[in-house]
Amino acid sequence: MTFQKKVFILTEGSRKIGFGHLARCSALAEAFRKKGCLVKLVINGDSAARKFFSDQSSLWFDWIKQKKKLLVEISGGEVVVVDSYLARVSSYREIAAACSLLICLDDNKRLEYPADLVVNAAPNADEFKYSNCASRRMLLGTKYALLRREFWQAPVAKARAKLTKFFLSFGGEDLRNMTPKVLKYLTKNYPQAQKLVICGRGFRHLAAINKTADARTKLFYGPTAREMKHLMEISDVAICAGGQTLFELSRVGLPAAIIGVAENQRRHISSWKKAGFIEVVGWWDTRRLAAGLEHSLSRLEPAKVRQSRAELGQGLVDGQGALRVAEAALERLRNAPVPSLHLRRAAARDCRAIFRLSNDPEVRRNSFQTQAIDWTGHRQWFDGKLHDPTTFFLVAEVEGKFAGQVRFAITNETALVAISLKATYRRRHLGRTLLSQAISLCRRAHPRLKRILAQVKIKNQPSRRLFESVGFSRSRNMTVRGQRAIEYVFKLKDKG
Ligand SMILES: CC(C)(COP(=O)(O)OP(=O)(O)OC[C@H]1O[C@@H](n2cnc3c(N)ncnc32)[C@H](O)[C@@H]1OP(=O)(O)O)[C@@H](O)C(=O)NCCC(=O)NCCS
């Protein structure tokens, strides 16, 4: 039986930042789900983001500020994806320490990410000069574009002879109020053409848009991804902002004239321009909007040009990026080298590391006493255990760093075992090695032992499987401190 891997995707969305992160994160979530993983999004967002992304199963809180809450939520997750303009490198480090694999989504080489995988899907991402780091894999270029599921497949685009349908989209909010301005230009200069106008859920200028609309204007309020794709497919040219929509336009093969509406789009737009897919009209505050539109649209007028842009776009983005990223992550987990463990007797210097591990959310949750442990109490307890002849206390290290602990409480011929690994070392079958080696050492130190017992909460599947895989057998169901548990026994054979 294989267990579903847990993936947490941490991101943000707001009027100010926009909703591009939410769109690509939900795309990646879909890809991980398709690969059989359990996925949860954790979103730092405002009310506009909630309108844009109404997925019921997501968690909404400021995960950068509420660090403790975040670490509790993501505990037990193998993969964590972070897509943020706000998180600092210290947050990334803490998250990396709490999971097996950290993926960072990047646009602007914002940080030196302490990640296992970094994804930047910009067309020229390989020119960003990321620093070399042997343990980090870079997934660069449009091959890794994270598109919503509806865009994974698309028919081959065929440019029509004339410009008869325009597609207008300025994001979920249109903060710069571009839609009425562009629409005004089109109604004046292309009265015969249809204008398919996307009105996001956060639009506040609908009155101005309605006023500008002509008989050949159609407004689409908060369309689904499927509807968006359909509208792109039936259009001849898009006039858009320079965010994530560019990847979708490229996939559909719809040539685009782009107006930059946010500082964080600058690099993105210039890389698409360099790739030759888009025309750049200018920036939202240009005084020469009409001239810019005229210039860009005249360049896109010939069907031949639009056809070659369509082919270029579809060649750049094949729609499989999200699945590729998910596969790269899972492959990395599968092939992660198994670290070699070194076991030694616990010593006074381990007090703090064991305190931290004991307060790890998953360790607490799986203990029979679930409240957080306080430092003073822990010190007394730890000191007592070190000097207690009935306790055999081992610490595991990987490359000299604390990785986990195993403790045996010995009464006559029976030992009761407790085991825990730091979050980064879990789910890699290290527990088996740790437990087997610890049993051998305990046996050597206490040759009269006849059996080892383990009491595991019924819901603690990883631990149950660990004990079963090492040869423990189920002895009885029991209740410990009011909680249902299973007692396992491992019979030690006489060495003869
Ligand atoms: C319990 C613990 C030591 C196990 O060590 P580990 O190295 O992580 O264990 P493994 O990687 O071998 O995983 C154990 C099994 O659980 C399975 N598993 C992994 N994630 C799981 C999940 N979310 N749900 C159910 N089973 C899961 C694994 O597939 C594996 O099963 P398999 O052997 O059939 O492949 C470790 O998870 C830990 O420290 N947990 C927190 C503390 C704790 O619970 N201690 C035990 C108290 S009794």
The ligand as a MOL file (V3000), in Angstrom:
LIG
                    3D

  0  0  0     0  0            999 V3000
M  V30 BEGIN CTAB
M  V30 COUNTS 48 50 0 0 0
M  V30 BEGIN ATOM
M  V30 1 C 7.3520 7.6900 13.2120 0
M  V30 2 C 8.6350 8.0260 12.4910 0
M  V30 3 C 9.8150 7.8080 13.3880 0
M  V30 4 C 8.6880 7.1250 11.2540 0
M  V30 5 O 9.9270 7.2640 10.6170 0
M  V30 6 P 10.0210 7.5230 9.0530 0
M  V30 7 O 11.4210 7.3390 8.6350 0
M  V30 8 O 9.3800 8.8220 8.7820 0
M  V30 9 O 9.1570 6.3690 8.5010 0
M  V30 10 P 9.0440 5.8480 7.0380 0
M  V30 11 O 9.5450 6.8390 6.0450 0
M  V30 12 O 9.6510 4.4910 7.0010 0
M  V30 13 O 7.4920 5.7500 6.8830 0
M  V30 14 C 6.8040 4.7680 7.5970 0
M  V30 15 C 5.6390 4.2950 6.7850 0
M  V30 16 O 4.6030 5.2540 6.8830 0
M  V30 17 C 4.1200 5.5430 5.5890 0
M  V30 18 N 3.6530 6.9260 5.5470 0
M  V30 19 C 4.3260 8.0200 5.2040 0
M  V30 20 N 3.5440 9.0930 5.2690 0
M  V30 21 C 2.3570 8.6620 5.6740 0
M  V30 22 C 1.1400 9.2970 5.9450 0
M  V30 23 N 1.0070 10.6010 5.8050 0
M  V30 24 N 0.1110 8.5360 6.3500 0
M  V30 25 C 0.2480 7.2300 6.4900 0
M  V30 26 N 1.4030 6.5840 6.2840 0
M  V30 27 C 2.4310 7.2830 5.8650 0
M  V30 28 C 5.2860 5.3280 4.6750 0
M  V30 29 O 4.8660 5.0710 3.3510 0
M  V30 30 C 5.9140 4.1160 5.3130 0
M  V30 31 O 5.2000 2.9730 4.9140 0
M  V30 32 P 5.8970 1.8430 4.0160 0
M  V30 33 O 6.9760 1.3120 4.8840 0
M  V30 34 O 4.8130 0.8870 3.7430 0
M  V30 35 O 6.4230 2.5500 2.8080 0
M  V30 36 C 8.6380 9.5160 12.0040 0
M  V30 37 O 7.6130 9.6980 11.0720 0
M  V30 38 C 8.4550 10.5000 13.1440 0
M  V30 39 O 9.4240 10.9190 13.7680 0
M  V30 40 N 7.1980 10.9180 13.3980 0
M  V30 41 C 6.8810 11.8760 14.4270 0
M  V30 42 C 7.0170 11.2640 15.8200 0
M  V30 43 C 6.2300 9.9930 15.9720 0
M  V30 44 O 5.1280 9.8390 15.4980 0
M  V30 45 N 6.8530 9.0650 16.6880 0
M  V30 46 C 6.2690 7.7730 16.9550 0
M  V30 47 C 5.4770 7.8060 18.1550 0
M  V30 48 S 4.9070 6.1620 18.5420 0
M  V30 END ATOM
M  V30 BEGIN BOND
M  V30 1 1 1 2
M  V30 2 1 2 3
M  V30 3 1 2 4
M  V30 4 1 2 36
M  V30 5 1 4 5
M  V30 6 1 5 6
M  V30 7 2 6 7
M  V30 8 1 6 8
M  V30 9 1 6 9
M  V30 10 1 9 10
M  V30 11 2 10 11
M  V30 12 1 10 12
M  V30 13 1 10 13
M  V30 14 1 13 14
M  V30 15 1 14 15
M  V30 16 1 15 16
M  V30 17 1 15 30
M  V30 18 1 16 17
M  V30 19 1 17 18
M  V30 20 1 17 28
M  V30 21 1 18 19
M  V30 22 1 18 27
M  V30 23 2 19 20
M  V30 24 1 20 21
M  V30 25 1 21 22
M  V30 26 2 21 27
M  V30 27 1 22 23
M  V30 28 2 22 24
M  V30 29 1 24 25
M  V30 30 2 25 26
M  V30 31 1 26 27
M  V30 32 1 28 29
M  V30 33 1 28 30
M  V30 34 1 30 31
M  V30 35 1 31 32
M  V30 36 2 32 33
M  V30 37 1 32 34
M  V30 38 1 32 35
M  V30 39 1 36 37
M  V30 40 1 36 38
M  V30 41 2 38 39
M  V30 42 1 38 40
M  V30 43 1 40 41
M  V30 44 1 41 42
M  V30 45 1 42 43
M  V30 46 2 43 44
M  V30 47 1 43 45
M  V30 48 1 45 46
M  V30 49 1 46 47
M  V30 50 1 47 48
M  V30 END BOND
M  V30 END CTAB
M  END
